[in-house]
Amino acid sequence: MCGEIMLLLRSRYCCLRQIVVLCLVGSVLLPLLLPLLSDSAHQDDDESIQQQTTTVDEMETIQLERKNSLQENCNLSPIDETATVPASTSDPLFEPEIKASRKIPAVIFIIDDKHRTMYCDVPKVASTNLKRLMLVLSGAVVLNTTNLSSIPKGKVHNRNPMRTLNAKHFNDTLIVGNDYTKFFFVRHPFERLVSAYQNKLASNNTIFNKMVGKKIIRKYRHNATAISMRKGHDVTFNEFVQFIVDEWRNGSKPLDAHWRPVVDLCLPCVMQYDFIGKFETLNRDVEYLLRRKWNESQWIGLFDSQPKAKTTSSLWKQTMKLISAEQLSQLNEVYDRDFRLFQYPHYYETTTQPLDDQSFHENEYI
């Protein structure tokens, strides 16, 4: 017992001696290190300022690249992007046997006259929060918090007081003014598609279940149960994809805006946009708009505090395994111009044995 006590005391003595030595060394070295630390801090500040300047230059370069890529691809495969677009055998977007015309409605611009801005709304590309931001910037809504989500969705979508413009041609936008900044945001076509499916059909969205889900189940499901026919609540991703492909090929009416190709929503080859944002660089792109286009730098960082998208790259790729290689090829055809115009690579990876997609109904996507 006595031996154990002596070992314990000796161990504590050694620790105490090490602490004393470290304190003495620190008292000698600290005055020598302080000037170096100060210089390093100033150097970091200088680098931060330089990085901020470089970021603005980089953003302008990125915008130039995006717009140049858009224009080049528009020139490679021109089509008449008007209210009715005839299918053309010379356009790789269409197959020769497709005889119908695609019905493309007018572009709906949301207008902020205070900042002389026109926004083409693309659902499932942070559109709700972008419209919330425009409500705040225009003065239509006073935001007393840093949480954009505090603005009710009803105010954003159904009772939005902001002025709108329906435009079929570029000249239609000149009615508003030729100095207005026109912009829109894009997202990987398949990530946006999966997000729309999960939000509108795989979740408890009674409106879309009744309007779209019931229609899909009646058309594509053999031996559907009575409850599925009545509620339309359990549409599979496979059924959803086949519905989109068939609706797009038929072309008698436009696809729902939540999964309509961006090229048909915003007519980018016609409207001469000034800014193209991407969901993948959302915060950075919005910051650039706030700082350089709208002179509203006090709102920078507002998007950083918003909920992050749950439809990640790995999740949408996993969902694509639920469909056949043929369906995946058809989807690439539907969204072909979105892939090419906005610099997204086509995606053809799938499995020969689709997974059970019931598990995806349990997830929530943004």
Secondary structure, 3 states (H helix, E strand, C coil): CHHHHHHHHHHHHHHHHHHHHHHHHHHHHHHHHHHHHHHHHHHHHHHHHHHHHHHHHHHHHHHHHHHHHHHHHHHHCCCCCCCEEECCCCCCCCCCCCCCEEECCCEEEEEECCCCEEEECCCCCCHHHHHHHHHHHHCCCCCCCCCHHHCCHHHHHCCCCCEEEEECCHHHHCCCCCCCEEEEEECCHHHHHHHHHHHHHHCCCHHHHHHHHHHHHHHHCCCCCHHHHHHCCCCCHHHHHHHHHHHHHHCCCCCCCCCCCHHHHHCCCCCCCCEEEEHHHHHHHHHHHHHHHCCCHHHCCCHHHCCCCCCCHHHHHHHHCCCCHHHHHHHHHHCHHHHHHCCCCCCCCCCCCCCCHHHHHHCCCC
